[in-house]
Amino acid sequence: MRIDKYLNAVNMTKRRSIAQDMLKNGVVKINNIVVKPSKNVAVGDEITLVFLDGEKRYKVLQIPTTKSTPKSKQLEFIEEIS
């Protein structure tokens, strides 16, 4: 699954367009490499989101099979590392 779709599907962003903006501005990394919106995500990858006041890291636990998932099931797909 593409990283822009993944961020939206697991409720890390409200809209896919926000995820695409974040990716174009270089604030999203997969395994410490800045990526484009078309980069595919795999189980075990580490996603880093860089904010003004720090960064958050997440581990991909599984890939959703649907376009969106309920917020209550978000922890089945990602695990916050720090």
HTML snippet that shows the backbone in 3Dmol.js (N, CA, C, O; Angstrom):
<script src="https://3Dmol.org/build/3Dmol-min.js"></script>
<div id="view" style="width:600px;height:400px;position:relative"></div>
<script>
const pdb = `
ATOM      1  N   MET A   1       0.844  -1.175   0.000  1.00  0.00           N
ATOM      2  CA  MET A   1       0.000   0.000   0.000  1.00  0.00           C
ATOM      3  C   MET A   1       0.893   1.244   0.000  1.00  0.00           C
ATOM      4  O   MET A   1       1.926   1.280   0.669  1.00  0.00           O
ATOM      5  N   ARG A   2       0.483   2.253  -0.754  1.00  0.00           N
ATOM      6  CA  ARG A   2       1.240   3.501  -0.825  1.00  0.00           C
ATOM      7  C   ARG A   2       1.235   4.200   0.538  1.00  0.00           C
ATOM      8  O   ARG A   2       0.268   4.094   1.292  1.00  0.00           O
ATOM      9  N   ILE A   3       2.318   4.913   0.846  1.00  0.00           N
ATOM     10  CA  ILE A   3       2.438   5.572   2.144  1.00  0.00           C
ATOM     11  C   ILE A   3       1.354   6.625   2.346  1.00  0.00           C
ATOM     12  O   ILE A   3       0.856   6.768   3.462  1.00  0.00           O
ATOM     13  N   ASP A   4       0.969   7.370   1.303  1.00  0.00           N
ATOM     14  CA  ASP A   4      -0.073   8.391   1.476  1.00  0.00           C
ATOM     15  C   ASP A   4      -1.420   7.746   1.802  1.00  0.00           C
ATOM     16  O   ASP A   4      -2.172   8.265   2.627  1.00  0.00           O
ATOM     17  N   LYS A   5      -1.724   6.630   1.167  1.00  0.00           N
ATOM     18  CA  LYS A   5      -2.963   5.908   1.472  1.00  0.00           C
ATOM     19  C   LYS A   5      -2.901   5.279   2.857  1.00  0.00           C
ATOM     20  O   LYS A   5      -3.898   5.260   3.579  1.00  0.00           O
ATOM     21  N   TYR A   6      -1.731   4.764   3.229  1.00  0.00           N
ATOM     22  CA  TYR A   6      -1.571   4.119   4.528  1.00  0.00           C
ATOM     23  C   TYR A   6      -1.797   5.108   5.670  1.00  0.00           C
ATOM     24  O   TYR A   6      -2.523   4.810   6.618  1.00  0.00           O
ATOM     25  N   LEU A   7      -1.171   6.292   5.576  1.00  0.00           N
ATOM     26  CA  LEU A   7      -1.331   7.294   6.626  1.00  0.00           C
ATOM     27  C   LEU A   7      -2.791   7.662   6.819  1.00  0.00           C
ATOM     28  O   LEU A   7      -3.236   7.875   7.947  1.00  0.00           O
ATOM     29  N   ASN A   8      -3.542   7.740   5.723  1.00  0.00           N
ATOM     30  CA  ASN A   8      -4.958   8.068   5.802  1.00  0.00           C
ATOM     31  C   ASN A   8      -5.780   6.871   6.306  1.00  0.00           C
ATOM     32  O   ASN A   8      -6.695   7.045   7.111  1.00  0.00           O
ATOM     33  N   ALA A   9      -5.463   5.682   5.845  1.00  0.00           N
ATOM     34  CA  ALA A   9      -6.244   4.495   6.201  1.00  0.00           C
ATOM     35  C   ALA A   9      -6.155   4.152   7.683  1.00  0.00           C
ATOM     36  O   ALA A   9      -7.126   3.668   8.266  1.00  0.00           O
ATOM     37  N   VAL A  10      -5.001   4.398   8.296  1.00  0.00           N
ATOM     38  CA  VAL A  10      -4.843   4.071   9.719  1.00  0.00           C
ATOM     39  C   VAL A  10      -5.048   5.292  10.614  1.00  0.00           C
ATOM     40  O   VAL A  10      -4.659   5.283  11.782  1.00  0.00           O
ATOM     41  N   ASN A  11      -5.653   6.328  10.068  1.00  0.00           N
ATOM     42  CA  ASN A  11      -6.049   7.530  10.812  1.00  0.00           C
ATOM     43  C   ASN A  11      -4.885   8.321  11.391  1.00  0.00           C
ATOM     44  O   ASN A  11      -5.029   8.941  12.445  1.00  0.00           O
ATOM     45  N   MET A  12      -3.743   8.313  10.728  1.00  0.00           N
ATOM     46  CA  MET A  12      -2.639   9.165  11.155  1.00  0.00           C
ATOM     47  C   MET A  12      -2.830  10.579  10.611  1.00  0.00           C
ATOM     48  O   MET A  12      -2.309  11.539  11.180  1.00  0.00           O
ATOM     49  N   THR A  13      -3.577  10.712   9.511  1.00  0.00           N
ATOM     50  CA  THR A  13      -3.967  12.013   8.966  1.00  0.00           C
ATOM     51  C   THR A  13      -5.456  11.979   8.688  1.00  0.00           C
ATOM     52  O   THR A  13      -6.034  10.911   8.483  1.00  0.00           O
ATOM     53  N   LYS A  14      -6.084  13.162   8.680  1.00  0.00           N
ATOM     54  CA  LYS A  14      -7.527  13.210   8.462  1.00  0.00           C
ATOM     55  C   LYS A  14      -7.890  12.978   7.004  1.00  0.00           C
ATOM     56  O   LYS A  14      -8.902  12.345   6.702  1.00  0.00           O
ATOM     57  N   ARG A  15      -7.056  13.495   6.097  1.00  0.00           N
ATOM     58  CA  ARG A  15      -7.331  13.345   4.665  1.00  0.00           C
ATOM     59  C   ARG A  15      -6.055  12.932   3.932  1.00  0.00           C
ATOM     60  O   ARG A  15      -4.943  13.222   4.373  1.00  0.00           O
ATOM     61  N   ARG A  16      -6.240  12.258   2.821  1.00  0.00           N
ATOM     62  CA  ARG A  16      -5.093  11.817   2.026  1.00  0.00           C
ATOM     63  C   ARG A  16      -4.311  13.004   1.484  1.00  0.00           C
ATOM     64  O   ARG A  16      -3.091  12.928   1.341  1.00  0.00           O
ATOM     65  N   SER A  17      -5.009  14.114   1.178  1.00  0.00           N
ATOM     66  CA  SER A  17      -4.322  15.298   0.660  1.00  0.00           C
ATOM     67  C   SER A  17      -3.357  15.867   1.704  1.00  0.00           C
ATOM     68  O   SER A  17      -2.309  16.403   1.346  1.00  0.00           O
ATOM     69  N   ILE A  18      -3.701  15.756   2.987  1.00  0.00           N
ATOM     70  CA  ILE A  18      -2.797  16.205   4.051  1.00  0.00           C
ATOM     71  C   ILE A  18      -1.561  15.311   4.074  1.00  0.00           C
ATOM     72  O   ILE A  18      -0.439  15.799   4.211  1.00  0.00           O
ATOM     73  N   ALA A  19      -1.768  14.012   3.941  1.00  0.00           N
ATOM     74  CA  ALA A  19      -0.643  13.068   3.906  1.00  0.00           C
ATOM     75  C   ALA A  19       0.265  13.378   2.712  1.00  0.00           C
ATOM     76  O   ALA A  19       1.489  13.343   2.845  1.00  0.00           O
ATOM     77  N   GLN A  20      -0.317  13.679   1.555  1.00  0.00           N
ATOM     78  CA  GLN A  20       0.482  14.001   0.375  1.00  0.00           C
ATOM     79  C   GLN A  20       1.275  15.283   0.582  1.00  0.00           C
ATOM     80  O   GLN A  20       2.432  15.362   0.168  1.00  0.00           O
ATOM     81  N   ASP A  21       0.676  16.288   1.216  1.00  0.00           N
ATOM     82  CA  ASP A  21       1.392  17.531   1.528  1.00  0.00           C
ATOM     83  C   ASP A  21       2.576  17.265   2.448  1.00  0.00           C
ATOM     84  O   ASP A  21       3.669  17.789   2.234  1.00  0.00           O
ATOM     85  N   MET A  22       2.352  16.451   3.470  1.00  0.00           N
ATOM     86  CA  MET A  22       3.425  16.121   4.409  1.00  0.00           C
ATOM     87  C   MET A  22       4.573  15.425   3.680  1.00  0.00           C
ATOM     88  O   MET A  22       5.743  15.711   3.932  1.00  0.00           O
ATOM     89  N   LEU A  23       4.232  14.522   2.786  1.00  0.00           N
ATOM     90  CA  LEU A  23       5.254  13.783   2.035  1.00  0.00           C
ATOM     91  C   LEU A  23       6.011  14.708   1.086  1.00  0.00           C
ATOM     92  O   LEU A  23       7.229  14.588   0.957  1.00  0.00           O
ATOM     93  N   LYS A  24       5.320  15.621   0.427  1.00  0.00           N
ATOM     94  CA  LYS A  24       5.979  16.552  -0.500  1.00  0.00           C
ATOM     95  C   LYS A  24       6.912  17.509   0.230  1.00  0.00           C
ATOM     96  O   LYS A  24       7.904  17.965  -0.339  1.00  0.00           O
ATOM     97  N   ASN A  25       6.597  17.821   1.499  1.00  0.00           N
ATOM     98  CA  ASN A  25       7.436  18.724   2.283  1.00  0.00           C
ATOM     99  C   ASN A  25       8.547  17.994   3.035  1.00  0.00           C
ATOM    100  O   ASN A  25       9.306  18.625   3.771  1.00  0.00           O
ATOM    101  N   GLY A  26       8.653  16.696   2.866  1.00  0.00           N
ATOM    102  CA  GLY A  26       9.761  15.928   3.426  1.00  0.00           C
ATOM    103  C   GLY A  26       9.702  15.692   4.924  1.00  0.00           C
ATOM    104  O   GLY A  26      10.744  15.524   5.557  1.00  0.00           O
ATOM    105  N   VAL A  27       8.507  15.674   5.509  1.00  0.00           N
ATOM    106  CA  VAL A  27       8.409  15.453   6.956  1.00  0.00           C
ATOM    107  C   VAL A  27       8.077  14.003   7.303  1.00  0.00           C
ATOM    108  O   VAL A  27       7.936  13.667   8.479  1.00  0.00           O
ATOM    109  N   VAL A  28       7.953  13.150   6.302  1.00  0.00           N
ATOM    110  CA  VAL A  28       7.668  11.734   6.536  1.00  0.00           C
ATOM    111  C   VAL A  28       8.850  10.902   6.047  1.00  0.00           C
ATOM    112  O   VAL A  28       9.320  11.058   4.920  1.00  0.00           O
ATOM    113  N   LYS A  29       9.317  10.017   6.921  1.00  0.00           N
ATOM    114  CA  LYS A  29      10.427   9.131   6.564  1.00  0.00           C
ATOM    115  C   LYS A  29      10.003   7.688   6.792  1.00  0.00           C
ATOM    116  O   LYS A  29       9.245   7.388   7.714  1.00  0.00           O
ATOM    117  N   ILE A  30      10.495   6.812   5.953  1.00  0.00           N
ATOM    118  CA  ILE A  30      10.354   5.377   6.167  1.00  0.00           C
ATOM    119  C   ILE A  30      11.757   4.819   6.315  1.00  0.00           C
ATOM    120  O   ILE A  30      12.594   4.960   5.423  1.00  0.00           O
ATOM    121  N   ASN A  31      12.004   4.187   7.444  1.00  0.00           N
ATOM    122  CA  ASN A  31      13.330   3.641   7.754  1.00  0.00           C
ATOM    123  C   ASN A  31      14.417   4.704   7.596  1.00  0.00           C
ATOM    124  O   ASN A  31      15.475   4.444   7.023  1.00  0.00           O
ATOM    125  N   ASN A  32      14.138   5.921   8.120  1.00  0.00           N
ATOM    126  CA  ASN A  32      15.054   7.067   8.125  1.00  0.00           C
ATOM    127  C   ASN A  32      15.398   7.604   6.739  1.00  0.00           C
ATOM    128  O   ASN A  32      16.439   8.240   6.572  1.00  0.00           O
ATOM    129  N   ILE A  33      14.547   7.361   5.743  1.00  0.00           N
ATOM    130  CA  ILE A  33      14.733   7.902   4.401  1.00  0.00           C
ATOM    131  C   ILE A  33      13.488   8.697   4.039  1.00  0.00           C
ATOM    132  O   ILE A  33      12.374   8.179   4.118  1.00  0.00           O
ATOM    133  N   VAL A  34      13.675   9.973   3.637  1.00  0.00           N
ATOM    134  CA  VAL A  34      12.553  10.796   3.203  1.00  0.00           C
ATOM    135  C   VAL A  34      11.976  10.174   1.934  1.00  0.00           C
ATOM    136  O   VAL A  34      12.722   9.845   1.012  1.00  0.00           O
ATOM    137  N   VAL A  35      10.647  10.011   1.883  1.00  0.00           N
ATOM    138  CA  VAL A  35      10.021   9.294   0.776  1.00  0.00           C
ATOM    139  C   VAL A  35       8.984  10.145   0.057  1.00  0.00           C
ATOM    140  O   VAL A  35       8.537  11.174   0.565  1.00  0.00           O
ATOM    141  N   LYS A  36       8.612   9.693  -1.138  1.00  0.00           N
ATOM    142  CA  LYS A  36       7.570  10.324  -1.943  1.00  0.00           C
ATOM    143  C   LYS A  36       6.239   9.627  -1.663  1.00  0.00           C
ATOM    144  O   LYS A  36       6.226   8.533  -1.099  1.00  0.00           O
ATOM    145  N   PRO A  37       5.101  10.254  -2.057  1.00  0.00           N
ATOM    146  CA  PRO A  37       3.783   9.661  -1.789  1.00  0.00           C
ATOM    147  C   PRO A  37       3.582   8.267  -2.385  1.00  0.00           C
ATOM    148  O   PRO A  37       2.745   7.510  -1.893  1.00  0.00           O
ATOM    149  N   SER A  38       4.325   7.912  -3.426  1.00  0.00           N
ATOM    150  CA  SER A  38       4.121   6.635  -4.102  1.00  0.00           C
ATOM    151  C   SER A  38       4.895   5.478  -3.463  1.00  0.00           C
ATOM    152  O   SER A  38       4.757   4.336  -3.902  1.00  0.00           O
ATOM    153  N   LYS A  39       5.703   5.748  -2.440  1.00  0.00           N
ATOM    154  CA  LYS A  39       6.497   4.697  -1.786  1.00  0.00           C
ATOM    155  C   LYS A  39       5.588   3.692  -1.093  1.00  0.00           C
ATOM    156  O   LYS A  39       4.657   4.078  -0.387  1.00  0.00           O
ATOM    157  N   ASN A  40       5.851   2.418  -1.288  1.00  0.00           N
ATOM    158  CA  ASN A  40       5.053   1.364  -0.656  1.00  0.00           C
ATOM    159  C   ASN A  40       5.522   1.088   0.770  1.00  0.00           C
ATOM    160  O   ASN A  40       6.712   1.155   1.075  1.00  0.00           O
ATOM    161  N   VAL A  41       4.565   0.780   1.626  1.00  0.00           N
ATOM    162  CA  VAL A  41       4.830   0.461   3.025  1.00  0.00           C
ATOM    163  C   VAL A  41       4.757  -1.053   3.196  1.00  0.00           C
ATOM    164  O   VAL A  41       3.901  -1.709   2.602  1.00  0.00           O
ATOM    165  N   ALA A  42       5.647  -1.598   3.999  1.00  0.00           N
ATOM    166  CA  ALA A  42       5.642  -3.034   4.275  1.00  0.00           C
ATOM    167  C   ALA A  42       5.587  -3.244   5.787  1.00  0.00           C
ATOM    168  O   ALA A  42       5.953  -2.360   6.563  1.00  0.00           O
ATOM    169  N   VAL A  43       5.128  -4.420   6.191  1.00  0.00           N
ATOM    170  CA  VAL A  43       5.088  -4.765   7.611  1.00  0.00           C
ATOM    171  C   VAL A  43       6.515  -4.746   8.151  1.00  0.00           C
ATOM    172  O   VAL A  43       7.431  -5.304   7.546  1.00  0.00           O
ATOM    173  N   GLY A  44       6.686  -4.094   9.297  1.00  0.00           N
ATOM    174  CA  GLY A  44       8.010  -3.995   9.912  1.00  0.00           C
ATOM    175  C   GLY A  44       8.714  -2.686   9.626  1.00  0.00           C
ATOM    176  O   GLY A  44       9.716  -2.376  10.271  1.00  0.00           O
ATOM    177  N   ASP A  45       8.214  -1.904   8.672  1.00  0.00           N
ATOM    178  CA  ASP A  45       8.813  -0.600   8.375  1.00  0.00           C
ATOM    179  C   ASP A  45       8.622   0.344   9.550  1.00  0.00           C
ATOM    180  O   ASP A  45       7.681   0.201  10.331  1.00  0.00           O
ATOM    181  N   GLU A  46       9.523   1.308   9.667  1.00  0.00           N
ATOM    182  CA  GLU A  46       9.438   2.321  10.707  1.00  0.00           C
ATOM    183  C   GLU A  46       9.121   3.665  10.044  1.00  0.00           C
ATOM    184  O   GLU A  46       9.890   4.152   9.216  1.00  0.00           O
ATOM    185  N   ILE A  47       7.983   4.257  10.416  1.00  0.00           N
ATOM    186  CA  ILE A  47       7.562   5.542   9.861  1.00  0.00           C
ATOM    187  C   ILE A  47       7.891   6.618  10.884  1.00  0.00           C
ATOM    188  O   ILE A  47       7.541   6.497  12.058  1.00  0.00           O
ATOM    189  N   THR A  48       8.572   7.682  10.429  1.00  0.00           N
ATOM    190  CA  THR A  48       8.901   8.805  11.290  1.00  0.00           C
ATOM    191  C   THR A  48       8.188  10.042  10.766  1.00  0.00           C
ATOM    192  O   THR A  48       8.281  10.367   9.583  1.00  0.00           O
ATOM    193  N   LEU A  49       7.474  10.731  11.653  1.00  0.00           N
ATOM    194  CA  LEU A  49       6.828  11.996  11.321  1.00  0.00           C
ATOM    195  C   LEU A  49       7.574  13.091  12.055  1.00  0.00           C
ATOM    196  O   LEU A  49       7.669  13.064  13.282  1.00  0.00           O
ATOM    197  N   VAL A  50       8.115  14.073  11.305  1.00  0.00           N
ATOM    198  CA  VAL A  50       8.909  15.148  11.887  1.00  0.00           C
ATOM    199  C   VAL A  50       8.008  16.366  12.093  1.00  0.00           C
ATOM    200  O   VAL A  50       7.435  16.893  11.139  1.00  0.00           O
ATOM    201  N   PHE A  51       7.892  16.803  13.336  1.00  0.00           N
ATOM    202  CA  PHE A  51       7.109  17.990  13.681  1.00  0.00           C
ATOM    203  C   PHE A  51       8.051  19.102  14.130  1.00  0.00           C
ATOM    204  O   PHE A  51       9.244  18.866  14.317  1.00  0.00           O
ATOM    205  N   LEU A  52       7.523  20.309  14.305  1.00  0.00           N
ATOM    206  CA  LEU A  52       8.346  21.436  14.746  1.00  0.00           C
ATOM    207  C   LEU A  52       8.948  21.193  16.127  1.00  0.00           C
ATOM    208  O   LEU A  52      10.070  21.617  16.405  1.00  0.00           O
ATOM    209  N   ASP A  53       8.201  20.511  16.987  1.00  0.00           N
ATOM    210  CA  ASP A  53       8.663  20.300  18.359  1.00  0.00           C
ATOM    211  C   ASP A  53       9.265  18.914  18.595  1.00  0.00           C
ATOM    212  O   ASP A  53       9.480  18.529  19.744  1.00  0.00           O
ATOM    213  N   GLY A  54       9.534  18.176  17.558  1.00  0.00           N
ATOM    214  CA  GLY A  54      10.137  16.849  17.710  1.00  0.00           C
ATOM    215  C   GLY A  54       9.640  15.903  16.639  1.00  0.00           C
ATOM    216  O   GLY A  54       9.088  16.325  15.623  1.00  0.00           O
ATOM    217  N   GLU A  55       9.842  14.633  16.876  1.00  0.00           N
ATOM    218  CA  GLU A  55       9.377  13.641  15.904  1.00  0.00           C
ATOM    219  C   GLU A  55       8.740  12.459  16.616  1.00  0.00           C
ATOM    220  O   GLU A  55       9.041  12.168  17.774  1.00  0.00           O
ATOM    221  N   LYS A  56       7.853  11.785  15.895  1.00  0.00           N
ATOM    222  CA  LYS A  56       7.204  10.578  16.407  1.00  0.00           C
ATOM    223  C   LYS A  56       7.523   9.438  15.471  1.00  0.00           C
ATOM    224  O   LYS A  56       7.509   9.594  14.250  1.00  0.00           O
ATOM    225  N   ARG A  57       7.814   8.282  16.058  1.00  0.00           N
ATOM    226  CA  ARG A  57       8.149   7.108  15.262  1.00  0.00           C
ATOM    227  C   ARG A  57       7.118   6.027  15.505  1.00  0.00           C
ATOM    228  O   ARG A  57       6.655   5.821  16.627  1.00  0.00           O
ATOM    229  N   TYR A  58       6.768   5.338  14.425  1.00  0.00           N
ATOM    230  CA  TYR A  58       5.769   4.278  14.482  1.00  0.00           C
ATOM    231  C   TYR A  58       6.284   3.058  13.739  1.00  0.00           C
ATOM    232  O   TYR A  58       7.019   3.181  12.759  1.00  0.00           O
ATOM    233  N   LYS A  59       5.897   1.888  14.209  1.00  0.00           N
ATOM    234  CA  LYS A  59       6.233   0.640  13.525  1.00  0.00           C
ATOM    235  C   LYS A  59       4.969   0.110  12.859  1.00  0.00           C
ATOM    236  O   LYS A  59       3.900   0.084  13.469  1.00  0.00           O
ATOM    237  N   VAL A  60       5.097  -0.310  11.606  1.00  0.00           N
ATOM    238  CA  VAL A  60       3.967  -0.859  10.859  1.00  0.00           C
ATOM    239  C   VAL A  60       3.769  -2.302  11.289  1.00  0.00           C
ATOM    240  O   VAL A  60       4.660  -3.135  11.122  1.00  0.00           O
ATOM    241  N   LEU A  61       2.584  -2.599  11.850  1.00  0.00           N
ATOM    242  CA  LEU A  61       2.291  -3.954  12.317  1.00  0.00           C
ATOM    243  C   LEU A  61       1.562  -4.777  11.267  1.00  0.00           C
ATOM    244  O   LEU A  61       1.800  -5.977  11.130  1.00  0.00           O
ATOM    245  N   GLN A  62       0.670  -4.125  10.525  1.00  0.00           N
ATOM    246  CA  GLN A  62      -0.025  -4.804   9.426  1.00  0.00           C
ATOM    247  C   GLN A  62      -0.574  -3.763   8.467  1.00  0.00           C
ATOM    248  O   GLN A  62      -0.680  -2.583   8.802  1.00  0.00           O
ATOM    249  N   ILE A  63      -0.921  -4.218   7.266  1.00  0.00           N
ATOM    250  CA  ILE A  63      -1.447  -3.356   6.215  1.00  0.00           C
ATOM    251  C   ILE A  63      -2.965  -3.553   6.158  1.00  0.00           C
ATOM    252  O   ILE A  63      -3.434  -4.686   6.055  1.00  0.00           O
ATOM    253  N   PRO A  64      -3.735  -2.464   6.224  1.00  0.00           N
ATOM    254  CA  PRO A  64      -5.200  -2.616   6.151  1.00  0.00           C
ATOM    255  C   PRO A  64      -5.648  -3.064   4.766  1.00  0.00           C
ATOM    256  O   PRO A  64      -5.025  -2.726   3.759  1.00  0.00           O
ATOM    257  N   THR A  65      -6.724  -3.820   4.728  1.00  0.00           N
ATOM    258  CA  THR A  65      -7.257  -4.285   3.445  1.00  0.00           C
ATOM    259  C   THR A  65      -8.390  -3.400   2.950  1.00  0.00           C
ATOM    260  O   THR A  65      -8.842  -3.545   1.815  1.00  0.00           O
ATOM    261  N   THR A  66      -8.854  -2.476   3.802  1.00  0.00           N
ATOM    262  CA  THR A  66      -9.933  -1.571   3.419  1.00  0.00           C
ATOM    263  C   THR A  66      -9.398  -0.152   3.301  1.00  0.00           C
ATOM    264  O   THR A  66      -8.286   0.147   3.736  1.00  0.00           O
ATOM    265  N   LYS A  67     -10.207   0.715   2.707  1.00  0.00           N
ATOM    266  CA  LYS A  67      -9.806   2.104   2.480  1.00  0.00           C
ATOM    267  C   LYS A  67      -9.629   2.877   3.779  1.00  0.00           C
ATOM    268  O   LYS A  67      -8.764   3.747   3.875  1.00  0.00           O
ATOM    269  N   SER A  68     -10.451   2.562   4.782  1.00  0.00           N
ATOM    270  CA  SER A  68     -10.316   3.224   6.074  1.00  0.00           C
ATOM    271  C   SER A  68     -10.591   2.219   7.190  1.00  0.00           C
ATOM    272  O   SER A  68     -11.254   1.201   6.993  1.00  0.00           O
ATOM    273  N   THR A  69     -10.062   2.540   8.357  1.00  0.00           N
ATOM    274  CA  THR A  69     -10.262   1.673   9.515  1.00  0.00           C
ATOM    275  C   THR A  69     -10.788   2.528  10.665  1.00  0.00           C
ATOM    276  O   THR A  69     -10.519   3.728  10.711  1.00  0.00           O
ATOM    277  N   PRO A  70     -11.530   1.933  11.590  1.00  0.00           N
ATOM    278  CA  PRO A  70     -12.006   2.700  12.745  1.00  0.00           C
ATOM    279  C   PRO A  70     -10.834   3.114  13.639  1.00  0.00           C
ATOM    280  O   PRO A  70      -9.848   2.386  13.756  1.00  0.00           O
ATOM    281  N   LYS A  71     -10.949   4.286  14.266  1.00  0.00           N
ATOM    282  CA  LYS A  71      -9.880   4.744  15.157  1.00  0.00           C
ATOM    283  C   LYS A  71      -9.638   3.772  16.301  1.00  0.00           C
ATOM    284  O   LYS A  71      -8.521   3.672  16.807  1.00  0.00           O
ATOM    285  N   SER A  72     -10.671   3.063  16.705  1.00  0.00           N
ATOM    286  CA  SER A  72     -10.528   2.108  17.807  1.00  0.00           C
ATOM    287  C   SER A  72      -9.603   0.947  17.437  1.00  0.00           C
ATOM    288  O   SER A  72      -9.075   0.281  18.328  1.00  0.00           O
ATOM    289  N   LYS A  73      -9.399   0.694  16.153  1.00  0.00           N
ATOM    290  CA  LYS A  73      -8.539  -0.415  15.711  1.00  0.00           C
ATOM    291  C   LYS A  73      -7.180   0.061  15.223  1.00  0.00           C
ATOM    292  O   LYS A  73      -6.419  -0.724  14.658  1.00  0.00           O
ATOM    293  N   GLN A  74      -6.861   1.345  15.434  1.00  0.00           N
ATOM    294  CA  GLN A  74      -5.604   1.913  14.956  1.00  0.00           C
ATOM    295  C   GLN A  74      -4.393   1.178  15.507  1.00  0.00           C
ATOM    296  O   GLN A  74      -3.403   1.001  14.796  1.00  0.00           O
ATOM    297  N   LEU A  75      -4.456   0.750  16.752  1.00  0.00           N
ATOM    298  CA  LEU A  75      -3.310   0.082  17.384  1.00  0.00           C
ATOM    299  C   LEU A  75      -3.028  -1.308  16.817  1.00  0.00           C
ATOM    300  O   LEU A  75      -1.988  -1.898  17.110  1.00  0.00           O
ATOM    301  N   GLU A  76      -3.950  -1.833  16.006  1.00  0.00           N
ATOM    302  CA  GLU A  76      -3.686  -3.118  15.338  1.00  0.00           C
ATOM    303  C   GLU A  76      -2.753  -2.930  14.140  1.00  0.00           C
ATOM    304  O   GLU A  76      -2.124  -3.884  13.681  1.00  0.00           O
ATOM    305  N   PHE A  77      -2.668  -1.696  13.638  1.00  0.00           N
ATOM    306  CA  PHE A  77      -1.905  -1.424  12.425  1.00  0.00           C
ATOM    307  C   PHE A  77      -0.578  -0.717  12.685  1.00  0.00           C
ATOM    308  O   PHE A  77       0.385  -0.910  11.943  1.00  0.00           O
ATOM    309  N   ILE A  78      -0.524   0.110  13.749  1.00  0.00           N
ATOM    310  CA  ILE A  78       0.717   0.832  14.065  1.00  0.00           C
ATOM    311  C   ILE A  78       1.000   0.744  15.551  1.00  0.00           C
ATOM    312  O   ILE A  78       0.095   0.592  16.371  1.00  0.00           O
ATOM    313  N   GLU A  79       2.285   0.844  15.876  1.00  0.00           N
ATOM    314  CA  GLU A  79       2.728   0.878  17.271  1.00  0.00           C
ATOM    315  C   GLU A  79       3.673   2.052  17.413  1.00  0.00           C
ATOM    316  O   GLU A  79       4.649   2.164  16.673  1.00  0.00           O
ATOM    317  N   GLU A  80       3.382   2.937  18.375  1.00  0.00           N
ATOM    318  CA  GLU A  80       4.257   4.089  18.587  1.00  0.00           C
ATOM    319  C   GLU A  80       5.525   3.632  19.293  1.00  0.00           C
ATOM    320  O   GLU A  80       5.477   2.964  20.326  1.00  0.00           O
ATOM    321  N   ILE A  81       6.655   4.006  18.714  1.00  0.00           N
ATOM    322  CA  ILE A  81       7.941   3.612  19.280  1.00  0.00           C
ATOM    323  C   ILE A  81       8.438   4.661  20.263  1.00  0.00           C
ATOM    324  O   ILE A  81       8.870   4.332  21.367  1.00  0.00           O
ATOM    325  N   SER A  82       8.374   5.934  19.855  1.00  0.00           N
ATOM    326  CA  SER A  82       8.799   7.013  20.762  1.00  0.00           C
ATOM    327  C   SER A  82       8.129   8.302  20.402  1.00  0.00           C
ATOM    328  O   SER A  82       8.361   9.322  21.052  1.00  0.00           O
TER     329      SER A  82
END
`;
const viewer = $3Dmol.createViewer("view");
viewer.addModel(pdb, "pdb");
viewer.setStyle({}, {cartoon: {color: "spectrum"}});
viewer.zoomTo();
viewer.render();
</script>
